[in-house]
Amino acid sequence: MLFISRPKMSAFGAYGSTYDRNILLRQGRNLNPEDLFFWLSYGYYKAMNDRKKSLLSLILLVPAPSIGALSAMVLFPDTMLGKIIFALSKIWLFAFPLVWYVIIFRNKISLSPPRKGGFGMGLLTGVVISLAIFAVYLAFGSKLFDHALFTAKMKEIGLASIPMYAGGALYWILINSVLEEYVWRWFVVEQCERLVKPVPAAIFASLFFTLHHVVALQVYCGTAAVVICSAGVFTGGLVWSMMYVKYRSVWPGYLSHAIVDLCIFGIGALMLFG
């Protein structure tokens, strides 16, 4: 059986540009099913423009955190299967954008330097959003949130002690917030911008960012709290997405995001420890 060599791999692992259709047509009958599938897939990939690639990337990425949260919190709670699916979804969420950016679009890795500034706006928006959240909690917290349920859930996940809660807060503020800005503001906003104009792109990215939060919130909160908190998540996501559109760096948005997370964990500490 004749064998057609696959394209050589570049330094980034992407396939090279050589795709000899004449060879494929002449020798196609001699291809085994595996190679035939490869060449058809590769040919389709080469025909995709950037808009189609961006759309495909969103289809592959956006559902991942919702699937993980749904599996771990609703479908398979307190099971090894739920934990495995949740862990895999997290790995996929954080690894996929980098792999796609480097291999599919063949770009170089960047640390998103804040060349246009934006830290003043990050500080301002972080403080304003935090004050709004705290005001809502003071006004409606006793009606919206079940403190006993919240405490029980914190005990279930091992965050009911001050050291563990503080450790969790540090992780979310210093690490998770950065990763969320990297995924939802950098990657998702940029992919959406290839499909629509910047403002609609920011709106779509914020909606996508909100989805998995809705799944998680319904485990801890009643319907009214889920609606209000989800609206808050969307608003924060929209602010940070627009900041990325303006400043083209994740760091101003991260500063705002970190301040808001600090406020949220502060409210959680009040509910948990009084």
C-alpha positions in Angstrom: 0.0 0.0 0.0 1.4 3.4 -0.9 1.8 5.9 1.9 1.4 9.7 1.6 3.5 11.5 4.2 1.7 13.9 6.5 2.9 17.5 6.6 5.9 18.2 8.7 5.4 19.7 12.1 6.5 23.3 12.7 8.3 24.5 15.8 4.9 25.1 17.4 3.5 21.7 16.4 1.2 23.0 13.7 1.1 21.3 10.4 3.0 22.7 7.5 1.4 24.3 4.5 2.1 21.6 1.9 -1.0 19.9 0.8 -0.7 18.2 -2.6 -4.2 17.6 -3.9 -2.9 16.0 -7.1 -1.2 13.3 -5.1 -4.3 12.8 -3.0 -6.4 12.4 -6.0 -4.0 10.1 -7.8 -3.3 7.9 -4.8 -6.5 8.3 -2.8 -7.6 4.8 -3.5 -4.5 3.5 -1.9 -5.0 5.4 1.4 -6.0 3.4 4.4 -9.0 4.8 6.4 -6.9 6.5 9.0 -4.8 8.4 6.5 -7.9 9.3 4.4 -9.6 10.7 7.5 -6.5 12.7 8.3 -6.2 14.2 4.8 -9.9 15.1 4.7 -9.8 16.7 8.1 -6.6 18.5 7.3 -8.0 19.8 4.0 -11.1 21.1 5.8 -8.9 22.8 8.5 -6.8 24.5 5.8 -10.0 25.8 4.1 -11.3 27.4 7.4 -10.9 31.1 7.7 -10.1 32.9 10.9 -13.8 33.6 11.6 -14.7 29.9 11.4 -11.7 28.9 13.6 -12.8 31.4 16.2 -16.3 30.1 16.2 -15.1 26.6 16.5 -12.8 27.6 19.4 -15.8 29.1 21.3 -17.9 26.0 20.7 -15.1 23.8 22.1 -14.3 26.1 25.1 -17.4 27.9 26.4 -19.4 24.8 27.6 -16.4 23.3 29.5 -16.8 25.0 32.9 -20.6 24.6 32.9 -20.1 20.9 32.2 -17.6 20.6 35.0 -19.8 22.5 37.5 -22.9 20.6 36.5 -21.2 17.3 36.9 -19.5 18.1 40.3 -22.4 19.9 41.9 -25.6 18.6 40.4 -25.3 15.3 38.4 -22.6 13.5 40.4 -22.0 15.4 43.7 -19.5 14.0 46.2 -18.4 11.3 43.7 -15.1 10.5 42.1 -16.7 10.8 38.6 -17.9 14.3 39.4 -14.5 15.3 40.7 -12.7 13.9 37.6 -15.0 15.6 35.2 -14.6 18.9 37.1 -10.8 18.6 37.1 -10.7 17.7 33.4 -13.0 20.7 32.6 -10.6 23.0 34.5 -7.6 21.7 32.7 -9.3 22.0 29.3 -10.5 25.6 30.2 -7.1 26.8 31.0 -5.0 24.8 28.5 -7.2 25.1 25.5 -6.8 28.9 24.8 -3.0 28.7 24.9 -2.8 25.6 22.7 -5.3 27.1 20.2 -3.5 30.4 20.1 -0.1 28.9 19.5 -0.9 26.0 17.2 -4.0 27.1 15.3 -3.3 30.8 14.9 0.5 30.3 15.2 1.1 33.3 17.5 3.7 33.9 20.1 3.0 33.8 23.8 2.7 37.2 25.5 2.3 38.3 29.1 -0.3 40.9 28.0 1.8 43.9 28.9 -0.3 46.9 30.0 1.2 49.4 27.4 -2.0 51.6 27.4 -2.2 51.8 31.2 -5.6 51.3 32.7 -4.7 50.6 36.3 -6.5 53.7 37.6 -9.7 52.5 35.9 -9.1 49.0 37.3 -8.9 50.4 40.8 -11.9 52.7 40.4 -14.2 50.0 38.9 -13.1 47.5 41.5 -14.0 49.8 44.3 -17.3 50.9 42.8 -18.4 47.4 42.0 -17.4 46.2 45.5 -19.3 49.0 47.2 -22.4 48.1 45.1 -22.1 44.5 46.1 -21.7 45.3 49.8 -24.7 47.7 49.7 -26.9 45.0 48.2 -25.7 42.6 50.9 -26.5 45.1 53.7 -29.9 45.9 52.3 -31.1 42.4 51.2 -28.5 39.9 52.4 -30.7 38.4 55.2 -33.5 37.8 52.7 -31.4 36.6 49.8 -28.9 34.3 51.5 -29.4 31.3 53.8 -26.5 31.5 56.2 -27.1 28.0 57.5 -27.0 26.6 54.0 -23.9 28.6 53.2 -22.1 27.3 56.3 -23.1 23.7 55.6 -21.8 24.0 52.0 -18.5 25.5 53.3 -18.1 22.5 55.7 -18.7 20.1 52.8 -15.9 21.5 50.8 -13.6 22.0 53.7 -13.5 25.8 53.9 -15.3 26.3 57.2 -12.2 27.0 59.2 -10.4 30.4 59.1 -7.1 29.0 57.8 -8.7 27.0 55.0 -11.1 29.8 54.1 -8.2 32.3 53.9 -6.2 29.9 51.8 -9.2 29.5 49.4 -9.6 33.3 49.2 -5.9 33.8 48.4 -6.1 31.2 45.6 -9.2 32.8 44.1 -7.9 36.3 44.3 -4.3 35.7 43.3 -4.5 32.8 40.9 -8.1 32.0 39.7 -8.9 35.7 38.9 -5.8 35.9 36.7 -6.8 32.7 34.9 -10.3 33.9 34.4 -9.1 37.1 32.9 -6.8 35.1 30.6 -9.6 32.9 29.4 -12.7 35.1 29.3 -11.2 38.6 28.6 -8.2 37.8 26.5 -9.1 34.7 24.6 -12.9 34.7 24.5 -13.2 38.5 23.8 -10.6 38.3 21.0 -12.4 35.3 19.4 -15.7 37.1 19.6 -14.1 40.2 18.0 -13.4 38.1 14.9 -17.1 37.4 14.7 -18.7 40.7 15.7 -17.7 44.3 16.6 -15.9 45.0 19.9 -18.9 46.0 22.0 -21.1 43.0 21.0 -18.0 40.9 21.5 -17.7 42.1 25.1 -21.4 41.4 25.7 -21.1 37.9 24.3 -18.0 37.2 26.3 -19.7 38.4 29.5 -22.7 36.1 28.8 -20.4 33.1 28.3 -18.5 34.1 31.5 -21.8 34.1 33.5 -23.1 30.7 32.4 -21.1 28.4 34.7 -21.6 30.9 37.6 -25.3 30.3 37.3 -24.8 26.6 37.6 -22.7 27.0 40.8 -24.9 29.7 42.4 -28.1 27.6 42.2 -26.4 25.1 44.5 -25.8 27.7 47.2 -28.6 30.2 46.7 -32.3 30.5 46.1 -33.8 31.7 42.8 -33.8 35.4 43.7 -30.2 35.4 44.8 -29.2 33.4 41.7 -30.8 36.1 39.5 -29.3 39.0 41.3 -25.8 37.5 41.7 -25.8 36.4 38.0 -26.7 39.9 37.0 -23.7 41.1 39.1 -21.4 38.5 37.5 -22.5 39.6 34.0 -22.0 43.3 34.9 -18.6 42.7 36.3 -17.7 40.5 33.2 -18.9 43.3 30.9 -16.8 45.9 32.7 -13.7 43.8 32.5 -14.3 42.8 28.9 -14.7 46.5 27.9 -11.5 47.3 29.8 -9.7 44.6 27.7 -11.2 46.1 24.5 -9.9 49.5 25.5 -6.5 48.7 27.1 -5.7 45.4 25.3 -4.2 43.9 28.5 -5.7 41.6 31.1 -4.0 43.3 34.1 -6.2 46.4 34.6 -9.3 44.1 34.5 -7.5 41.7 36.9 -6.9 44.5 39.4 -10.6 45.3 39.4 -11.5 41.6 39.5 -9.2 40.9 42.5 -10.7 43.8 44.4 -14.3 42.5 43.8 -13.3 39.0 44.8 -11.8 40.4 48.0 -15.1 42.0 48.8 -17.0 38.8 48.0 -14.8 36.7 50.3 -15.1 39.4 52.9 -18.9 39.0 52.8 -18.5 35.3 52.9 -16.4 35.6 56.0 -19.1 37.7 57.7 -21.7 35.0 56.9 -19.4 32.1 58.0 -17.6 33.5 61.0 -19.9 36.4 62.1 
